[in-house]
């Protein structure tokens, strides 16, 4: 089968273009793009495509004017409108700290996008597609480069036949086949002398590494391209699985599955560990940590990456390190938080016991120990912590406070404007608003106004399941201890004015 037949067969089999489509061919004047232009011109006449060409002058070579003139002349011969754009790749590279290859690529696609938009504004019709002349060797070099740089399955898939508005009809063709086709048509092409300069990473791969690999194993380039095709299929499958897993894990957010039954209860603040992505204090997505842990380890990271990308609106600043940090956060017990790109903050709640939905007055047992009882308690339970501090048992249901500093029984009430709590930091104790603490703790909004909390003059002693006031912690000098204990047998909200008994 002729090269033209194979290329058109591929385009039809994969539905790359349809009759009536508008295509902008990126033509540099090199063999690959010249061949692409000939094939598209022929295919366009047969299938009713609207074809234009674009040549981007990067301002990097003395011979660039020659290439520009050659391309314009070829387009005139074929009766194809050609737009020429000049960009300053060298200046852009210097201004942005980029290599000239990367700068030229960015400016090239930016210019091509602008030409497409101009065509679309000029006349209504199908979206304009950009035809690029990448071939099989380009694909092999791309995959090898990405693997060496570091990439995942999506990157190992290399370039796609169609990606957004970009199509690559020659992706399964070799450079030799392309040149043979041009010889058959009696066409010449331009040669970019910088393609021989091994100072550029791509050229080193093309002229040094790929030949060495072919010497080790003939067909290395073909096998890399075949690997990319299989990786692309794998990525497509995993992308679909990830989307479904994300829907399963989301408790709220644009993509969350409709909640009912137990899911609806979790949304109202049930006994569920959650991971919340916030910006400026506003939750963008809430994920169930329990459901996330139930997914395959490969899918967990992909779900978090997808949730992050959705919240950011872009994948540009997201890296594997951010996903790894999020995974570590979800695997830890208790609460925690993490600052992320795009102004995002991830907040993980601990597993809220069922009786905290909500904490009521009758859920509390309150007692003040006598000095004798306090001393006996400290002797039995207290241990020395770092820097001579006092360490008491970890108990999420029971907390102890220095009653000598409080001097009155706490009021058991729901939150009020102005409530604060003392937070420990390397600089000492700082006061933080209760509202901010509840947001950081990931306490569901409907639960915040229903929690009954122990308070003394606007200072909250304890946010159950989260933290206690640093200033009222028990020390070795404490004479009387205030003990607050939560019972799991009183989950229904009832209005009781009793604060509890003391044994003082």
Residue pairs with C-beta under 8 A, 6 or more apart in sequence:
1 9
3 35
3 39
3 173
3 177
3 178
3 180
3 181
4 39
4 42
4 43
4 181
6 172
6 173
7 39
7 43
7 169
7 170
7 172
7 173
8 39
8 43
10 16
10 161
10 169
10 172
11 17
11 43
11 167
11 169
14 161
14 162
16 161
16 162
16 167
16 169
17 23
17 47
17 49
17 129
17 167
18 126
19 47
19 48
19 49
20 48
20 49
20 50
20 125
20 126
21 49
21 50
21 126
21 129
22 49
22 50
22 51
22 52
22 119
22 125
22 126
22 127
22 128
22 129
23 40
23 44
23 49
23 50
23 51
23 52
23 128
23 129
23 130
23 131
23 167
24 52
24 53
24 54
24 112
24 115
24 116
24 119
24 128
24 129
24 130
24 131
25 33
25 36
25 37
25 40
25 51
25 52
25 53
25 54
25 80
25 131
26 33
26 53
26 54
26 56
26 108
26 112
26 130
26 131
26 132
26 133
27 33
27 34
27 36
27 37
27 53
27 54
27 55
27 71
27 74
27 75
27 82
27 133
28 55
28 56
28 67
28 71
28 133
28 190
28 192
29 55
29 67
29 68
29 70
29 71
29 74
29 189
29 190
30 67
30 133
30 189
30 190
30 191
30 192
31 175
31 178
31 179
31 182
31 189
32 133
32 134
32 135
32 170
32 175
32 178
33 133
34 74
34 182
34 187
34 189
35 133
35 170
35 178
35 181
35 182
36 131
36 132
36 133
36 169
36 170
37 53
37 74
37 75
37 78
37 80
38 78
38 181
38 182
38 185
38 187
39 169
39 170
39 181
40 49
40 51
40 131
40 169
41 51
41 78
41 80
43 49
44 50
44 51
50 125
51 80
52 80
52 81
52 82
52 83
52 119
53 71
53 75
53 80
53 81
53 82
53 83
54 82
54 83
54 84
54 85
54 111
54 112
54 115
55 67
55 68
55 71
55 72
55 82
55 83
55 84
55 85
56 84
56 85
56 86
56 87
56 107
56 108
56 111
56 112
57 64
57 65
57 67
57 68
57 84
57 85
57 86
57 87
58 64
58 87
58 89
58 104
58 107
58 108
59 86
59 87
59 88
59 89
59 90
60 89
60 90
60 100
60 104
60 194
61 192
61 193
61 194
63 190
63 192
63 193
66 190
67 190
67 192
68 84
70 189
70 190
71 82
71 84
72 82
72 84
75 81
75 82
76 82
83 115
85 111
85 114
85 115
87 104
87 107
87 108
87 110
87 111
88 107
89 100
89 103
89 104
89 107
90 100
90 103
92 98
92 103
92 106
92 107
93 99
93 100
93 102
93 103
93 104
96 103
98 106
99 200
99 201
101 200
101 201
101 202
109 130
112 130
113 130
116 128
116 130
116 165
119 128
120 127
120 128
127 165
128 165
129 165
129 166
129 167
130 165
130 166
130 167
131 166
131 167
131 168
131 169
132 166
132 167
132 168
133 168
133 170
134 142
134 159
134 168
134 170
134 171
135 170
135 171
135 173
135 174
135 175
135 178
136 171
136 172
136 173
136 174
136 175
136 221
136 222
136 225
137 174
137 175
137 206
137 210
137 221
138 159
138 171
139 158
139 159
139 171
139 224
139 225
139 228
140 210
140 220
140 221
140 222
140 224
140 225
140 228
141 202
141 205
141 206
141 210
142 158
142 159
142 228
143 156
143 158
143 224
143 225
143 227
143 228
143 231
144 205
144 209
144 210
144 213
144 224
145 201
145 202
145 205
146 155
146 156
146 158
147 155
147 156
152 320
153 231
153 234
153 235
153 238
154 235
156 227
156 228
156 231
157 228
157 229
157 231
157 232
157 234
157 235
158 225
158 228
158 231
158 232
159 168
159 171
159 228
160 168
160 232
161 167
161 168
161 169
161 171
162 168
170 178
172 225
182 188
182 189
194 200
194 203
195 203
195 206
196 203
196 207
197 203
198 204
198 207
198 208
210 220
210 221
213 220
213 221
214 220
214 221
217 223
238 298
238 299
238 302
241 299
242 299
242 302
242 303
242 306
243 255
243 306
245 295
245 299
245 302
245 303
246 255
246 303
246 306
246 307
247 255
247 256
247 257
248 257
248 291
248 295
249 287
249 288
249 291
249 292
249 295
249 303
249 307
250 256
250 257
250 285
250 286
250 287
250 288
250 307
251 259
251 263
251 266
251 267
251 272
251 274
251 286
251 287
251 288
252 267
252 283
252 285
252 286
253 284
253 285
253 286
253 307
253 310
254 310
255 310
256 285
257 263
259 266
259 267
262 270
266 272
266 288
267 444
268 357
268 444
268 446
268 447
269 352
269 357
269 358
269 443
269 444
269 446
269 447
270 352
270 354
270 357
271 351
271 352
271 353
271 354
271 356
271 357
272 288
272 289
272 290
272 349
272 351
272 352
273 288
273 289
273 290
273 348
273 349
273 350
273 351
273 352
274 286
274 287
274 288
274 289
274 348
274 349
274 442
274 444
275 286
275 287
275 289
275 292
275 326
275 329
275 330
275 346
275 347
275 348
275 442
276 283
276 285
276 286
276 287
276 346
276 347
276 348
276 349
276 442
277 283
277 284
277 285
277 286
277 287
277 307
277 308
277 311
277 340
277 344
277 345
277 346
278 284
278 344
278 345
278 346
278 347
278 439
279 311
279 342
279 343
279 344
279 345
280 343
281 439
284 310
284 311
284 344
285 307
285 310
285 311
287 303
287 307
289 330
289 348
292 300
292 303
292 304
292 330
293 300
293 330
293 331
295 303
300 327
300 330
301 323
301 324
301 327
304 323
304 326
304 327
304 330
305 318
305 323
308 318
308 322
308 323
308 326
308 340
308 344
309 315
309 318
311 342
311 344
312 318
312 341
312 342
312 344
313 342
314 342
317 341
317 342
318 341
322 340
322 341
325 338
326 338
326 340
326 346
329 336
329 337
329 338
329 346
329 348
330 348
332 348
333 350
333 351
334 350
335 347
335 348
335 349
335 350
335 441
335 442
335 465
335 466
336 347
336 348
337 345
337 346
337 347
337 348
337 440
338 345
338 346
339 345
340 346
347 439
347 440
347 441
347 442
348 442
349 441
349 442
349 443
349 465
350 465
350 466
352 465
353 396
353 465
353 488
354 488
354 491
355 363
355 486
355 487
355 488
355 489
355 490
355 491
356 447
356 451
356 464
356 465
356 486
357 447
357 491
358 447
358 450
358 451
358 452
358 493
359 451
359 452
359 453
359 464
359 486
360 452
360 490
360 491
360 492
360 493
360 494
360 496
361 412
361 452
361 494
361 495
361 496
361 497
361 498
361 499
362 490
362 494
362 496
362 498
363 452
363 486
363 487
363 490
363 491
364 412
364 452
364 454
364 484
364 485
364 486
364 487
364 500
365 483
365 484
365 485
365 486
365 487
365 500
366 409
366 410
366 412
366 454
366 482
366 483
366 484
366 485
366 499
366 500
366 501
366 502
367 482
367 483
367 500
367 501
367 502
367 503
368 403
368 409
368 480
368 481
368 482
368 483
368 502
368 503
368 504
369 377
369 403
369 480
369 481
369 482
369 483
369 503
369 504
370 480
370 503
370 504
371 479
371 480
373 481
373 503
374 478
374 479
374 480
374 481
377 400
377 481
378 390
378 474
378 476
378 478
378 481
381 392
381 393
382 390
382 391
382 392
382 474
382 476
383 390
383 391
384 390
384 391
385 391
389 475
390 473
390 474
390 475
390 476
392 400
392 474
396 464
396 465
397 485
397 486
397 488
398 483
398 484
398 485
398 486
399 461
399 462
399 468
399 483
399 484
399 485
400 474
400 481
400 482
400 483
400 484
401 461
401 468
401 469
401 472
401 473
401 474
401 481
401 482
401 483
401 484
402 472
402 473
402 474
402 475
402 478
402 480
402 481
402 482
403 478
403 479
403 480
403 481
403 482
404 478
404 479
404 480
405 471
405 472
406 456
406 461
406 472
406 482
408 456
409 482
409 499
409 500
409 502
410 454
410 455
410 456
410 461
410 482
410 484
410 499
411 454
411 455
411 456
411 499
412 452
412 453
412 454
412 455
412 499
413 452
413 453
413 455
414 449
414 450
414 451
414 452
414 453
415 434
415 435
415 438
415 448
415 449
415 451
415 453
415 460
416 455
416 458
418 458
419 433
419 434
419 435
419 453
419 455
419 458
419 459
419 460
420 431
420 432
420 433
420 434
420 458
420 459
420 460
421 431
421 432
421 434
421 437
421 459
421 460
421 461
421 463
421 467
421 469
422 429
422 430
422 431
422 432
422 459
422 469
422 470
422 471
422 472
423 429
423 430
423 431
423 432
423 437
423 467
423 470
424 470
429 470
429 471
434 453
434 460
434 463
435 448
437 463
437 466
437 467
438 448
438 463
441 463
441 465
441 466
441 467
443 451
443 463
443 466
450 493
451 463
451 464
453 460
453 461
453 462
453 463
453 464
454 460
454 461
454 462
454 484
455 461
459 469
459 471
459 472
460 469
461 468
461 469
461 472
461 484
462 468
462 469
462 484
464 486
474 481
480 504
